[in-house]
Amino acid sequence: MVLSVTLAGLAAVHAVYVGKEERRVARTPVVQQHAGGQGSTMWLVASDSLVNERRFSVVFLAPHEGDAPLPPGVEQWPAPGQAVLSPALRKAGAAEGIDHRYGQLAGTIAMSGLDEPTEWLAYVRPRDGLSDKGLSAVIAGFGPAADGLFAPGLEPGSGRVDDKSEWMFLSAVAGMLGLPGLALLLIAVRTGAHARDRRTALVAALGGRRADRALVAVGEAGYPVLLGALLGGAAVAWAMLDDLRIPFTGYVLSSGYLRQYGWWVGFVPVVVLVAVLAAVVVAELAPRRGPMGTRPYSQVASAWLPRLAALFPVMFLVAVRGPDFVGSDSGPRALVSWAGIAGTVLTLPAAMAVATAAVGRVIARWGQSHGLAGTLVAGRRANTYPGSTARLITGITVALIVLLQAVAWQGLFGSQSTDAQQTLDRIGRSALSVGVRGKVSDLAMTTFLNRLPDNTEALLLAGSGGGSGTGPMRLYGDCPALAALHLRCPARTARINGAPQDPRLRELIRWTPHDALVTEVHRTDLRAFAHRAAESAENSSLVLVRRDGGDVPVAAVKQLAHEVLPRGARAGAPGEGELTAGIPNRDQGRWSTLLGLIGVAVLTVTAGLSAMAEFLRHGRALAPLSVLTGGLRVFRTSAGWSVFMPLVLAALAGNAVAAGLADPVSTSDDAFLTHELTMSAASTVLAVGALMWLWASTVAVRQARHWRPRGD
């Protein structure tokens, strides 16, 4: 089933990327090359965002001449002052009143006009139309079939910018799901190999051919393999029949895209069924080597293990502290970090083997001193065969390292938003920077200022020299507005040297380009303020603050801006645009977390199966202990130490090592690498380990009950 889901996932990723690209091409505008065509549309692409969410496209459009074309997914022209929104945007923005932000709702965008079901997109027809002398373009149609100049730069949506490349997603699925699935297959085909080897020898002794042995192997594995293929087929069929919401990520997988590749996706369970049965046959017919248990313990390996184990803390320190000694250049720092991580992974098995042997000796002494037969047996086995236990632990630990590294680096790619998040943590949205779109009349600006939410004041902040880069910053406002920022109201002009007292103003200045930290405070009345704000909207920042220091309602300000200003306005906390730009990395980081946790779970099952098989292989040898100890508790105890405790050690040591290696990559304000993630990874390993312990102890007890001493 794991391989079915992996291969179906790879096919689904390709189908989604191809389908999204086809939809994007179909709605890409074609610019009119000459006047007098059959029809044209005025087109202008802007953006907006919801609070703490990613940005999305807001397209302003208006008929220009003739039979004005509409973008795909919009069936009829909205009236002036109306908007058409995507269903996902309506649902996500319901709490912010998104249905009325851009005007009256005229309908929703059909799925044919969206690149995926979860896309946020808005088409808005301004009340006063669009001017062909501004930044807007004249569109003759959409897609390759339209007559004109293809203009990818005018397409709606930000998917091409925000989405990672297809090969990166395919690599994540193949690495985090495919490799653990192959490891599980290799362990599964050899689990219980001791009994199958005896059966194979018997079939060969009775004259059975290779084909006979292959048929016996297929018959033995057929039922579980067929069951796994059916479960995988059910999952694939579900995804092809209906849109599927992926847990934790919130992403909706479009069934329409999968149906376009129905043959490829539908045959995945069949391909996996054949491949797994082929692996079973190959494992059955492969030449057998001599029993490994009779080989003497290698003295060379015994001598090298402590030496490699001694290098583990050195490599770990290189990975964690090494980048601090190579300066601030990102290239050498990354090189030293990766070298330390690689050295840690290479020396980790030896360290685990030495630690396991030492722990085994302690467990054996404790079991002997307390008369615990199961503990004594498990401890001596761990001390005698430390490599077996170490291999189980190492596989899971490496998986945890890969998971936390992937999430940490995903967070590092979004580090440009760290400063903005710090600003938001300090002042929240108690100060908003409002960016007016396009030219605004004095009357419209006055109306906007008069209709601001209660207890809200407006100021105008211009950088040094009004954008020239020299001179002091300039702050304009009336006395109530200046008092809201704890500033003295001057007769005309006052000067502030250094950082101001109010934290909101400090953050606003921090995000405004300036030269010397000097601010000129200008007192002005409403009429003069509205005129200056309308004239200098492009090189000044309109600032809104509340007199009580509370948060300014962002949604209400945006809706008001679209009601009274020609094309509305952007509004957010200082620097929030940088924070919004980093949100796609956060959303994509959820994929790394989901795929990584599933991969860790699969590897834990793999390790548990291997440990259980090793434990049960010696189970009959332990059967006489049920007579000597007077019960079957010895098997449950021994299974706990042999199967569950290695996985517990993997969860604890793996999380510690993985978190330590990821710490230099992450930042103190990194929202990607969290305690919840490490706890989830550890809990996954422990939960699977507990189930494997229960399974192993149940089977061992059943074996012991069937054992009878000779002479009975």
Solvent accessible surface area in square Angstrom, and as a share of the most:
residue,aa,sasa,rsa
1,M,104,0.46
2,V,40,0.23
3,L,27,0.13
4,S,0,0.00
5,V,59,0.34
6,T,5,0.03
7,L,70,0.35
8,A,13,0.10
9,G,21,0.21
10,L,45,0.22
11,A,24,0.19
12,A,12,0.09
13,V,18,0.10
14,H,78,0.35
15,A,0,0.00
16,V,11,0.07
17,Y,47,0.18
18,V,40,0.23
19,G,0,0.00
20,K,13,0.06
21,E,69,0.31
22,E,94,0.42
23,R,66,0.24
24,R,20,0.07
25,V,43,0.24
26,A,46,0.36
27,R,3,0.01
28,T,2,0.01
29,P,0,0.00
30,V,2,0.01
31,V,38,0.22
32,Q,32,0.14
33,Q,124,0.55
34,H,120,0.54
35,A,93,0.72
36,G,67,0.64
37,G,33,0.32
38,Q,176,0.78
39,G,8,0.08
40,S,0,0.00
41,T,0,0.00
42,M,3,0.01
43,W,1,0.00
44,L,24,0.12
45,V,51,0.29
46,A,20,0.16
47,S,43,0.28
48,D,10,0.05
49,S,22,0.14
50,L,8,0.04
51,V,52,0.30
52,N,74,0.38
53,E,56,0.25
54,R,63,0.23
55,R,65,0.24
56,F,6,0.03
57,S,7,0.05
58,V,0,0.00
59,V,0,0.00
60,F,2,0.01
61,L,1,0.00
62,A,6,0.05
63,P,53,0.33
64,H,71,0.32
65,E,59,0.27
66,G,66,0.64
67,D,124,0.64
68,A,10,0.08
69,P,30,0.19
70,L,40,0.20
71,P,1,0.01
72,P,39,0.24
73,G,11,0.11
74,V,14,0.08
75,E,163,0.73
76,Q,138,0.61
77,W,61,0.22
78,P,5,0.03
79,A,45,0.35
80,P,74,0.47
81,G,15,0.15
82,Q,34,0.15
83,A,2,0.02
84,V,8,0.05
85,L,1,0.00
86,S,0,0.00
87,P,59,0.37
88,A,19,0.15
89,L,0,0.00
90,R,83,0.30
91,K,155,0.66
92,A,49,0.38
93,G,0,0.00
94,A,71,0.55
95,A,108,0.84
96,E,36,0.16
97,G,27,0.26
98,I,1,0.00
99,D,34,0.18
100,H,111,0.49
101,R,0,0.00
102,Y,8,0.03
103,G,23,0.22
104,Q,117,0.52
105,L,44,0.22
106,A,44,0.34
107,G,28,0.27
108,T,63,0.37
109,I,2,0.01
110,A,41,0.32
111,M,81,0.36
112,S,68,0.44
113,G,1,0.01
114,L,0,0.00
115,D,5,0.02
116,E,24,0.11
117,P,21,0.13
118,T,20,0.12
119,E,16,0.07
120,W,25,0.09
121,L,0,0.00
122,A,0,0.00
123,Y,1,0.00
124,V,5,0.03
125,R,48,0.18
126,P,9,0.05
127,R,110,0.40
128,D,122,0.63
129,G,31,0.30
130,L,27,0.13
131,S,69,0.44
132,D,84,0.44
133,K,188,0.80
134,G,49,0.47
135,L,155,0.77
136,S,17,0.11
137,A,21,0.16
138,V,35,0.20
139,I,0,0.00
140,A,28,0.21
141,G,6,0.06
142,F,27,0.11
143,G,3,0.03
144,P,101,0.64
145,A,107,0.83
146,A,28,0.22
147,D,116,0.60
148,G,26,0.25
149,L,110,0.55
150,F,77,0.32
151,A,15,0.12
152,P,78,0.49
153,G,78,0.75
154,L,50,0.25
155,E,26,0.12
156,P,2,0.01
157,G,18,0.17
158,S,28,0.18
159,G,15,0.15
160,R,100,0.37
161,V,116,0.67
162,D,23,0.12
163,D,48,0.25
164,K,58,0.25
165,S,53,0.34
166,E,46,0.21
167,W,168,0.59
168,M,73,0.33
169,F,46,0.19
170,L,50,0.25
171,S,60,0.39
172,A,30,0.23
173,V,6,0.04
174,A,41,0.32
175,G,30,0.29
176,M,27,0.12
177,L,14,0.07
178,G,10,0.10
179,L,116,0.58
180,P,8,0.05
181,G,2,0.02
182,L,88,0.44
183,A,31,0.24
184,L,33,0.16
185,L,27,0.14
186,L,119,0.59
187,I,53,0.27
188,A,49,0.38
189,V,19,0.11
190,R,95,0.35
191,T,37,0.21
192,G,40,0.38
193,A,14,0.11
194,H,107,0.48
195,A,68,0.53
196,R,41,0.15
197,D,42,0.22
198,R,168,0.61
199,R,59,0.22
200,T,13,0.08
201,A,63,0.49
202,L,107,0.53
203,V,31,0.18
204,A,51,0.39
205,A,86,0.66
206,L,143,0.71
207,G,61,0.59
208,G,24,0.23
209,R,166,0.61
210,R,142,0.52
211,A,58,0.45
212,D,43,0.22
213,R,42,0.15
214,A,17,0.13
215,L,126,0.63
216,V,59,0.34
217,A,2,0.02
218,V,48,0.28
219,G,58,0.55
220,E,89,0.40
221,A,17,0.13
222,G,21,0.20
223,Y,167,0.63
224,P,76,0.48
225,V,23,0.13
226,L,85,0.42
227,L,85,0.42
228,G,14,0.14
229,A,10,0.08
230,L,110,0.55
231,L,87,0.43
232,G,0,0.00
233,G,20,0.19
234,A,60,0.47
235,A,35,0.27
236,V,10,0.06
237,A,46,0.36
238,W,154,0.54
239,A,11,0.08
240,M,33,0.15
241,L,140,0.70
242,D,84,0.43
243,D,62,0.32
244,L,39,0.19
245,R,131,0.48
246,I,28,0.14
247,P,97,0.61
248,F,127,0.53
249,T,17,0.10
250,G,35,0.34
251,Y,43,0.16
252,V,16,0.09
253,L,22,0.11
254,S,13,0.08
255,S,6,0.04
256,G,26,0.25
257,Y,3,0.01
258,L,2,0.01
259,R,129,0.47
260,Q,106,0.47
261,Y,53,0.20
262,G,19,0.18
263,W,200,0.70
264,W,190,0.67
265,V,3,0.01
266,G,37,0.36
267,F,103,0.43
268,V,12,0.07
269,P,15,0.09
270,V,75,0.43
271,V,84,0.48
272,V,8,0.05
273,L,41,0.20
274,V,94,0.54
275,A,52,0.40
276,V,19,0.11
277,L,37,0.18
278,A,51,0.39
279,A,29,0.22
280,V,21,0.12
281,V,32,0.18
282,V,102,0.58
283,A,18,0.14
284,E,7,0.03
285,L,31,0.15
286,A,38,0.30
287,P,129,0.81
288,R,97,0.35
289,R,188,0.69
290,G,44,0.43
291,P,95,0.60
292,M,108,0.48
293,G,64,0.62
294,T,107,0.62
295,R,139,0.51
296,P,122,0.77
297,Y,122,0.47
298,S,56,0.36
299,Q,137,0.61
300,V,106,0.61
301,A,46,0.36
302,S,39,0.25
303,A,47,0.37
304,W,130,0.46
305,L,44,0.22
306,P,72,0.45
307,R,139,0.51
308,L,67,0.33
309,A,15,0.12
310,A,63,0.49
311,L,84,0.42
312,F,36,0.15
313,P,67,0.42
314,V,74,0.43
315,M,49,0.22
316,F,50,0.21
317,L,106,0.53
318,V,51,0.29
319,A,1,0.01
320,V,29,0.17
321,R,132,0.48
322,G,13,0.13
323,P,5,0.03
324,D,71,0.37
325,F,166,0.69
326,V,54,0.31
327,G,46,0.45
328,S,109,0.71
329,D,87,0.45
330,S,85,0.55
331,G,45,0.43
332,P,54,0.34
333,R,74,0.27
334,A,32,0.25
335,L,130,0.65
336,V,34,0.20
337,S,7,0.05
338,W,122,0.43
339,A,59,0.46
340,G,0,0.00
341,I,11,0.05
342,A,53,0.41
343,G,9,0.09
344,T,0,0.00
345,V,42,0.24
346,L,138,0.69
347,T,9,0.05
348,L,2,0.01
349,P,52,0.33
350,A,4,0.03
351,A,17,0.13
352,M,13,0.06
353,A,4,0.03
354,V,56,0.32
355,A,45,0.35
356,T,7,0.04
357,A,16,0.12
358,A,39,0.30
359,V,72,0.41
360,G,0,0.00
361,R,112,0.41
362,V,86,0.50
363,I,22,0.11
364,A,11,0.08
365,R,146,0.53
366,W,118,0.41
367,G,0,0.00
368,Q,111,0.49
369,S,85,0.55
370,H,112,0.50
371,G,68,0.66
372,L,65,0.32
373,A,29,0.23
374,G,3,0.03
375,T,1,0.01
376,L,39,0.19
377,V,36,0.21
378,A,6,0.05
379,G,0,0.00
380,R,128,0.47
381,R,41,0.15
382,A,20,0.15
383,N,53,0.27
384,T,78,0.45
385,Y,119,0.45
386,P,11,0.07
387,G,27,0.26
388,S,29,0.19
389,T,24,0.14
390,A,4,0.03
391,R,169,0.62
392,L,19,0.10
393,I,0,0.00
394,T,15,0.09
395,G,34,0.33
396,I,1,0.00
397,T,0,0.00
398,V,39,0.23
399,A,15,0.12
400,L,0,0.00
401,I,4,0.02
402,V,78,0.45
403,L,2,0.01
404,L,0,0.00
405,Q,11,0.05
406,A,30,0.23
407,V,1,0.01
408,A,0,0.00
409,W,49,0.17
410,Q,20,0.09
411,G,5,0.05
412,L,61,0.30
413,F,108,0.45
414,G,5,0.05
415,S,49,0.31
416,Q,82,0.36
417,S,15,0.09
418,T,32,0.19
419,D,70,0.36
420,A,2,0.01
421,Q,57,0.25
422,Q,52,0.23
423,T,0,0.00
424,L,21,0.11
425,D,97,0.50
426,R,132,0.48
427,I,15,0.08
428,G,22,0.21
429,R,30,0.11
430,S,7,0.04
431,A,0,0.00
432,L,0,0.00
433,S,34,0.22
434,V,5,0.03
435,G,19,0.18
436,V,15,0.09
437,R,15,0.06
438,G,27,0.26
439,K,189,0.80
440,V,15,0.08
441,S,66,0.42
442,D,63,0.33
443,L,140,0.69
444,A,17,0.13
445,M,1,0.00
446,T,36,0.21
447,T,45,0.26
448,F,0,0.00
449,L,17,0.09
450,N,97,0.50
451,R,127,0.46
452,L,21,0.11
453,P,31,0.20
454,D,127,0.66
455,N,41,0.21
456,T,13,0.07
457,E,23,0.10
458,A,15,0.11
459,L,0,0.00
460,L,3,0.02
461,L,2,0.01
462,A,3,0.02
463,G,8,0.08
464,S,2,0.02
465,G,32,0.31
466,G,17,0.16
467,G,63,0.60
468,S,80,0.51
469,G,45,0.43
470,T,90,0.52
471,G,36,0.35
472,P,31,0.20
473,M,0,0.00
474,R,72,0.26
475,L,1,0.01
476,Y,12,0.05
477,G,0,0.00
478,D,50,0.26
479,C,40,0.24
480,P,68,0.43
481,A,0,0.00
482,L,0,0.00
483,A,63,0.49
484,A,7,0.05
485,L,1,0.00
486,H,124,0.55
487,L,24,0.12
488,R,178,0.65
489,C,40,0.24
490,P,4,0.02
491,A,92,0.71
492,R,197,0.72
493,T,72,0.42
494,A,24,0.18
495,R,140,0.51
496,I,38,0.19
497,N,113,0.58
498,G,29,0.28
499,A,66,0.51
500,P,9,0.06
501,Q,145,0.65
502,D,4,0.02
503,P,67,0.42
504,R,14,0.05
505,L,0,0.00
506,R,100,0.37
507,E,12,0.05
508,L,6,0.03
509,I,3,0.02
510,R,110,0.40
511,W,80,0.28
512,T,17,0.10
513,P,117,0.73
514,H,70,0.31
515,D,88,0.45
516,A,56,0.43
517,L,74,0.37
518,V,27,0.15
519,T,2,0.01
520,E,33,0.15
521,V,3,0.02
522,H,38,0.17
523,R,124,0.45
524,T,24,0.14
525,D,86,0.45
526,L,79,0.39
527,R,207,0.76
528,A,50,0.39
529,F,10,0.04
530,A,1,0.01
531,H,81,0.36
532,R,102,0.37
533,A,3,0.02
534,A,12,0.09
535,E,128,0.58
536,S,25,0.16
537,A,19,0.15
538,E,164,0.74
539,N,87,0.45
540,S,20,0.13
541,S,28,0.18
542,L,6,0.03
543,V,1,0.01
544,L,0,0.00
545,V,0,0.00
546,R,49,0.18
547,R,125,0.46
548,D,94,0.49
549,G,36,0.34
550,G,28,0.27
551,D,88,0.46
552,V,3,0.01
553,P,53,0.33
554,V,14,0.08
555,A,25,0.19
556,A,48,0.37
557,V,1,0.00
558,K,9,0.04
559,Q,51,0.23
560,L,13,0.06
561,A,0,0.00
562,H,15,0.07
563,E,65,0.29
564,V,20,0.12
565,L,0,0.00
566,P,55,0.34
567,R,44,0.16
568,G,0,0.00
569,A,2,0.01
570,R,129,0.47
571,A,14,0.11
572,G,12,0.11
573,A,5,0.04
574,P,5,0.03
575,G,16,0.15
576,E,25,0.11
577,G,57,0.55
578,E,75,0.33
579,L,21,0.10
580,T,16,0.09
581,A,39,0.30
582,G,5,0.04
583,I,11,0.06
584,P,11,0.07
585,N,18,0.09
586,R,64,0.23
587,D,30,0.15
588,Q,33,0.15
589,G,4,0.04
590,R,81,0.30
591,W,51,0.18
592,S,17,0.11
593,T,14,0.08
594,L,29,0.15
595,L,11,0.06
596,G,5,0.04
597,L,37,0.19
598,I,73,0.37
599,G,4,0.04
600,V,2,0.01
601,A,25,0.20
602,V,13,0.07
603,L,34,0.17
604,T,0,0.00
605,V,46,0.27
606,T,10,0.06
607,A,9,0.07
608,G,0,0.00
609,L,24,0.12
610,S,33,0.21
611,A,5,0.04
612,M,10,0.04
613,A,27,0.21
614,E,58,0.26
615,F,2,0.01
616,L,31,0.15
617,R,124,0.45
618,H,49,0.22
619,G,3,0.03
620,R,145,0.53
621,A,78,0.61
622,L,15,0.08
623,A,1,0.01
624,P,50,0.32
625,L,34,0.17
626,S,20,0.13
627,V,96,0.55
628,L,142,0.71
629,T,67,0.39
630,G,71,0.68
631,G,30,0.29
632,L,38,0.19
633,R,184,0.67
634,V,11,0.06
635,F,1,0.00
636,R,114,0.41
637,T,37,0.21
638,S,0,0.00
639,A,0,0.00
640,G,8,0.07
641,W,64,0.22
642,S,22,0.14
643,V,0,0.00
644,F,39,0.16
645,M,74,0.33
646,P,9,0.06
647,L,1,0.00
648,V,25,0.15
649,L,63,0.31
650,A,0,0.00
651,A,0,0.00
652,L,111,0.55
653,A,25,0.20
654,G,0,0.00
655,N,20,0.10
656,A,66,0.51
657,V,18,0.10
658,A,0,0.00
659,A,40,0.31
660,G,19,0.18
661,L,1,0.01
662,A,0,0.00
663,D,91,0.47
664,P,45,0.28
665,V,11,0.06
666,S,21,0.14
667,T,63,0.36
668,S,118,0.76
669,D,60,0.31
670,D,24,0.13
671,A,77,0.60
672,F,36,0.15
673,L,32,0.16
674,T,47,0.28
675,H,156,0.69
676,E,123,0.55
677,L,10,0.05
678,T,25,0.14
679,M,125,0.56
680,S,46,0.30
681,A,0,0.00
682,A,12,0.09
683,S,57,0.36
684,T,32,0.19
685,V,0,0.00
686,L,59,0.29
687,A,58,0.45
688,V,22,0.12
689,G,0,0.00
690,A,42,0.33
691,L,118,0.59
692,M,11,0.05
693,W,91,0.32
694,L,117,0.58
695,W,128,0.45
696,A,0,0.00
697,S,9,0.06
698,T,63,0.36
699,V,27,0.16
700,A,1,0.01
701,V,7,0.04
702,R,123,0.45
703,Q,47,0.21
704,A,6,0.04
705,R,143,0.52
706,H,131,0.59
707,W,61,0.21
708,R,158,0.58
709,P,55,0.35
710,R,246,0.90
711,G,85,0.82
712,D,132,0.68
